[in-house]
């Protein structure tokens, strides 16, 4: 049995084809939306951590009323746009 952190296990759980190429360029091409989301999560965690250290409540982007519907809209548009057969969107096709 493969270890829980092996490439095969991660690929089986996520269906991620970037691990086939094992390169940063391939990971960016296949996961642009995930990398942007990771950036937002890092900012949210940093904001939360700073608030905990300074003992103040700091409002981050994730506390705004529009954040969840905006995230859903961006994900929906991304999944449609990357599968459209028109240039320049064909470069996003996976």
C-alpha positions in Angstrom: 0.0 0.0 0.0 1.2 3.5 -0.9 2.0 6.0 1.8 -0.6 8.7 2.4 1.8 11.4 1.1 3.0 9.5 -2.0 2.5 11.0 -5.5 0.3 8.1 -6.5 -2.0 8.6 -3.5 -2.3 12.4 -4.0 -3.0 11.8 -7.7 -5.6 9.2 -7.0 -7.4 11.4 -4.5 -7.3 14.7 -6.5 -7.1 13.4 -10.0 -4.3 15.9 -10.5 -2.4 15.4 -13.7 0.3 18.0 -12.8 2.0 15.3 -10.8 2.6 13.3 -14.0 5.0 16.0 -15.1 6.4 16.9 -11.7 7.1 20.4 -12.7 6.1 23.8 -11.5 5.1 25.0 -15.0 2.8 22.0 -15.4 1.3 22.6 -11.9 0.6 26.2 -12.8 -1.0 25.3 -16.1 -3.2 22.7 -14.6 -3.9 24.5 -11.3 -4.0 28.3 -11.9 -7.3 28.6 -10.0 -6.0 26.5 -7.1 -2.8 28.6 -6.9 -4.8 31.9 -6.8 -7.1 30.4 -4.1 -4.0 29.3 -2.2 -2.8 32.9 -2.3 -6.1 34.1 -0.8 -6.0 31.5 1.9 -2.4 32.5 2.8 -3.6 36.2 3.1 -6.6 35.1 5.2 -4.4 33.0 7.5 -1.9 35.8 7.8 -4.6 38.3 8.8 -6.1 35.9 11.3 -2.6 35.2 12.8 -1.8 38.9 13.0 -5.1 39.5 14.8 -4.4 36.8 17.3 -0.9 38.0 18.0 -2.0 41.6 18.5 -5.2 40.6 20.3 -7.4 42.6 17.9 -10.2 41.5 15.6 -9.1 42.3 12.0 -11.7 42.0 9.2 -10.2 40.2 6.3 -11.7 39.6 2.8 -13.3 36.4 3.9 -15.6 38.2 6.3 -17.3 40.2 3.6 -20.8 39.3 2.6 -19.9 39.0 -1.1 -16.9 36.6 -0.6 -18.7 33.2 -0.9 -20.9 34.1 -3.9 -17.9 35.7 -5.6 -15.8 32.6 -5.1 -18.5 30.4 -6.5 -19.0 32.6 -9.5 -15.2 32.7 -10.2 -15.0 28.9 -10.0 -18.1 28.4 -12.2 -16.7 30.8 -14.9 -13.3 29.1 -14.7 -14.7 25.7 -15.3 -16.7 26.9 -18.3 -14.0 29.1 -19.8 -11.3 26.6 -19.7 -13.4 24.2 -21.8 -14.5 26.6 -24.5 -12.9 25.7 -27.9 -12.1 29.3 -28.8 -8.7 31.0 -28.8 -7.1 32.2 -26.5 -9.1 30.0 -24.1 -7.8 26.8 -25.8 -4.5 27.4 -24.0 -6.4 26.7 -20.7 -7.8 23.4 -21.9 -6.6 20.5 -19.8 
